[in-house]
Amino acid sequence: AILAYADQCSAPRARGSMASGGRPALAQPRRLARRCAFAIGSSTALLVLAACFPAFLAPTGLQSTRTEAGRISSLAGSIAADTAPKTARGVFSVAGVAEPPEDLSSLKQRRFTPSAEHLEYAIVEYAGRQHMVVEGSMYETLFIRAVAGAKVRLNRVLLVKRRNDAGEFEVNIGQPLVDGAYVEITILEHLKGRDQEVFKHKPKKHYMKRYIVQQKVTRFRIDKIVMGKPEDEVVGQAPYPLMAGGPPMES
């Protein structure tokens, strides 16, 4: 089809005579090149469309059959997911403690460098940041809305390092969270943080301001780091409890 269209474009066409101000009988080279390029581009676009989207070229009956089969399979998958037992632990990987390579340049200072190779700890996300916490330690963070003495549970645990039954350290790495793991803390007190000086100035505008800001800070203690068992149920409140008693929603 492309060659036939190119031959048709290259064939001489009747034009006005030279005496009447017309052009010669042969087609102009630029116009011929434009027509050939348009024909090649349109045919290439059709071939790409046919290769990427075969559903456009498939019969209507076959397309509807495939759509119905996909809908049935998705419905069966959702039913199986709803009936599956919900447990506290999900997807995460367990690995051993890696040993760093030997560095002779820091051999003398290594015993004076603090290390966490003998500690059981967890990496928890709270206040928008990731923190390494150890049982029995006290920490300060941005204000937590809870009264002093209250027990709070931190559920966003990214990593847990603990000893297994054999007494060896193992690392549970979340993807992205370690399901079933949580950290229990006790709120100790609320206090004000350090003074933060804010200075604003606009040149040539007679504008200058200086004031001090103190953010609210909460001090808490880590009571324990818990790693759930496979048979434990999911503990917590649904994010939208009012939707549970409402009418079923169609997907």
C-alpha positions as CSV (number, residue, x, y, z in Angstrom):
1,A,0.0,0.0,0.0
2,I,2.9,2.4,0.8
3,L,4.6,1.7,-2.6
4,A,1.4,2.1,-4.5
5,Y,0.7,5.4,-2.8
6,A,4.2,6.6,-3.5
7,D,3.9,5.6,-7.2
8,Q,0.6,7.5,-7.4
9,C,2.2,10.5,-5.8
10,S,5.2,10.4,-8.2
11,A,3.0,10.1,-11.3
12,P,2.7,13.3,-13.4
13,R,-0.4,15.4,-12.9
14,A,-2.1,17.8,-15.2
15,R,-1.3,21.4,-14.2
16,G,-1.9,24.7,-15.7
17,S,0.1,25.7,-18.7
18,M,3.2,27.8,-18.4
19,A,1.5,30.6,-20.4
20,S,-1.3,30.9,-18.0
21,G,1.0,31.2,-15.0
22,G,0.7,27.5,-13.9
23,R,3.4,25.1,-12.8
24,P,5.1,22.3,-14.8
25,A,3.2,19.0,-15.3
26,L,5.5,17.0,-12.9
27,A,4.8,17.0,-9.2
28,Q,7.0,19.2,-7.0
29,P,9.8,17.3,-5.2
30,R,9.0,18.7,-1.8
31,R,5.3,17.9,-2.1
32,L,6.2,14.3,-3.2
33,A,8.5,13.9,-0.2
34,R,5.8,15.1,2.2
35,R,3.2,12.7,0.9
36,C,5.6,9.8,1.1
37,A,6.6,10.6,4.6
38,F,2.9,11.0,5.6
39,A,2.1,7.6,4.1
40,I,5.0,5.9,5.9
41,G,4.2,7.5,9.2
42,S,0.5,6.6,9.1
43,S,1.2,3.0,8.3
44,T,3.9,2.7,11.0
45,A,1.4,4.1,13.6
46,L,-1.2,1.5,12.5
47,L,1.4,-1.3,12.9
48,V,2.4,-0.1,16.4
49,L,-1.2,0.2,17.5
50,A,-2.0,-3.3,16.3
51,A,1.1,-4.7,18.1
52,C,0.5,-2.9,21.4
53,F,-3.3,-3.0,21.6
54,P,-4.5,-6.2,20.0
55,A,-7.9,-5.8,21.7
56,F,-8.8,-3.1,19.1
57,L,-8.4,-5.6,16.3
58,A,-10.0,-8.6,18.1
59,P,-13.6,-9.5,17.5
60,T,-16.2,-8.1,19.8
61,G,-17.4,-11.4,21.1
62,L,-13.9,-12.6,22.0
63,Q,-13.2,-9.3,23.7
64,S,-16.3,-9.5,25.8
65,T,-15.5,-13.1,26.8
66,R,-12.0,-12.1,28.0
67,T,-13.5,-9.2,30.0
68,E,-16.0,-11.4,31.7
69,A,-13.4,-14.0,32.5
70,G,-11.1,-11.3,34.1
71,R,-14.0,-10.0,36.1
72,I,-14.9,-13.5,37.4
73,S,-11.2,-14.2,38.4
74,S,-10.9,-10.8,40.2
75,L,-14.2,-11.6,42.1
76,A,-12.9,-15.0,43.2
77,G,-9.6,-13.5,44.3
78,S,-11.4,-10.9,46.5
79,I,-13.6,-13.5,48.1
80,A,-10.6,-15.7,48.9
81,A,-8.8,-12.7,50.4
82,D,-11.8,-11.9,52.6
83,T,-12.2,-15.5,53.9
84,A,-8.4,-15.9,54.6
85,P,-7.5,-15.9,58.3
86,K,-6.0,-12.6,59.4
87,T,-2.8,-12.9,61.4
88,A,-0.6,-10.3,63.0
89,R,2.6,-11.2,61.1
90,G,2.9,-10.6,57.4
91,V,5.7,-10.1,54.9
92,F,9.1,-9.5,56.3
93,S,12.5,-11.1,56.0
94,V,14.8,-12.5,58.6
95,A,18.6,-12.2,58.3
96,G,21.7,-12.8,60.5
97,V,23.9,-10.0,61.8
98,A,26.5,-9.0,59.2
99,E,30.1,-8.6,60.2
100,P,31.9,-5.5,59.0
101,P,35.1,-5.9,57.0
102,E,38.3,-5.7,59.0
103,D,39.8,-2.2,59.1
104,L,43.3,-2.2,60.5
105,S,43.5,1.6,60.5
106,S,40.8,1.8,63.3
107,L,41.8,-1.2,65.3
108,K,43.2,0.7,68.2
109,Q,40.2,3.1,68.5
110,R,37.5,0.4,67.9
111,R,37.2,-0.5,71.6
112,F,36.5,3.1,72.4
113,T,33.8,3.5,69.7
114,P,30.2,2.8,70.9
115,S,28.7,-0.1,69.1
116,A,25.2,-1.7,69.1
117,E,26.4,-5.2,68.2
118,H,25.5,-6.5,71.7
119,L,22.2,-4.7,72.0
120,E,18.6,-5.7,71.2
121,Y,16.9,-2.7,69.6
122,A,14.2,-1.6,67.1
123,I,13.9,1.1,64.6
124,V,10.6,2.8,65.0
125,E,9.0,5.6,63.0
126,Y,7.3,8.4,65.0
127,A,7.1,12.1,64.7
128,G,7.9,11.8,61.0
129,R,11.3,10.4,61.6
130,Q,13.0,7.0,62.2
131,H,14.5,6.4,65.6
132,M,16.6,3.6,67.1
133,V,15.2,2.7,70.5
134,V,16.4,0.3,73.2
135,E,14.3,-1.1,76.1
136,G,14.6,0.9,79.3
137,S,15.9,4.0,77.7
138,M,14.2,7.5,77.8
139,Y,13.8,9.7,74.7
140,E,12.3,13.0,73.8
141,T,10.3,13.8,70.7
142,L,7.7,16.2,69.4
143,F,4.5,16.6,71.4
144,I,2.4,13.4,71.7
145,R,-1.2,14.0,72.6
146,A,-1.4,11.8,75.7
147,V,-1.5,12.5,79.5
148,A,1.5,11.8,81.7
149,G,1.6,8.2,82.8
150,A,-0.4,6.9,79.8
151,K,0.7,3.8,77.9
152,V,1.1,4.3,74.2
153,R,1.9,1.7,71.5
154,L,4.1,2.5,68.5
155,N,3.1,0.2,65.6
156,R,5.3,1.5,62.8
157,V,8.3,-0.8,63.4
158,L,10.8,-1.0,60.5
159,L,13.4,-3.3,62.0
160,V,13.8,-5.5,65.0
161,K,17.0,-7.0,66.3
162,R,16.7,-9.6,69.0
163,R,18.0,-13.0,70.2
164,N,16.3,-16.2,68.9
165,D,15.8,-19.4,70.9
166,A,19.4,-20.5,70.3
167,G,20.7,-17.2,71.8
168,E,22.0,-15.8,68.5
169,F,21.1,-12.4,67.2
170,E,18.7,-12.2,64.2
171,V,17.4,-9.2,62.3
172,N,13.8,-8.9,61.2
173,I,13.6,-6.5,58.3
174,G,10.2,-5.1,57.4
175,Q,8.8,-4.6,53.9
176,P,8.3,-1.8,54.8
177,L,7.0,-2.7,58.3
178,V,7.4,-5.7,60.5
179,D,3.8,-6.8,61.0
180,G,3.0,-7.9,64.5
181,A,5.9,-6.0,66.1
182,Y,5.2,-3.0,68.3
183,V,6.9,-0.9,71.0
184,E,5.1,0.0,74.3
185,I,6.1,3.3,75.8
186,T,5.1,5.3,78.9
187,I,4.6,9.0,78.7
188,L,6.6,10.7,81.5
189,E,6.1,14.4,81.1
190,H,5.6,17.3,78.7
191,L,8.0,20.1,78.6
192,K,9.3,22.9,76.3
193,G,12.2,22.5,74.0
194,R,15.1,24.7,73.4
195,D,14.7,28.3,72.4
196,Q,14.6,28.8,68.6
197,E,15.3,32.4,67.5
198,V,13.5,33.6,64.4
199,F,14.8,36.7,62.7
200,K,13.1,38.3,59.7
201,H,14.4,41.3,57.8
202,K,13.6,43.0,54.5
203,P,16.1,45.5,53.2
204,K,15.0,49.0,52.3
205,K,11.5,48.3,53.7
206,H,12.0,49.3,57.4
207,Y,10.9,45.7,58.3
208,M,12.7,43.7,61.0
209,K,11.3,41.2,63.4
210,R,12.9,39.0,66.0
211,Y,11.1,36.5,68.3
212,I,11.8,33.2,70.1
213,V,9.8,30.0,69.7
214,Q,9.6,27.0,72.0
215,Q,8.1,23.8,70.7
216,K,6.3,21.3,73.0
217,V,8.4,18.2,73.7
218,T,7.3,14.9,75.2
219,R,9.6,12.7,77.2
220,F,8.8,9.0,77.3
221,R,10.3,5.6,78.4
222,I,10.6,2.4,76.3
223,D,8.9,-0.3,78.3
224,K,9.3,-3.3,76.0
225,I,9.8,-4.3,72.4
226,V,7.3,-7.0,71.4
227,M,7.5,-9.4,68.4
228,G,4.1,-11.0,67.7
229,K,3.5,-14.6,67.1
230,P,2.0,-16.1,63.9
231,E,-1.3,-17.1,65.7
232,D,-1.9,-13.7,67.2
233,E,-4.8,-11.7,66.0
234,V,-4.5,-8.2,64.6
235,V,-5.0,-5.7,67.5
236,G,-6.2,-2.2,66.7
237,Q,-9.0,-0.1,65.5
238,A,-10.2,0.2,61.9
239,P,-9.3,3.5,60.4
240,Y,-12.9,4.1,59.4
241,P,-15.1,2.3,62.0
242,L,-18.3,3.9,60.9
243,M,-18.1,2.3,57.5
244,A,-18.3,-1.2,59.0
245,G,-22.0,-0.9,59.8
246,G,-22.9,0.9,56.6
247,P,-24.3,-0.5,53.3
248,P,-21.9,-2.6,51.2
249,M,-19.9,-0.6,48.7
250,E,-19.7,-1.8,45.1
251,S,-16.3,-1.8,43.5
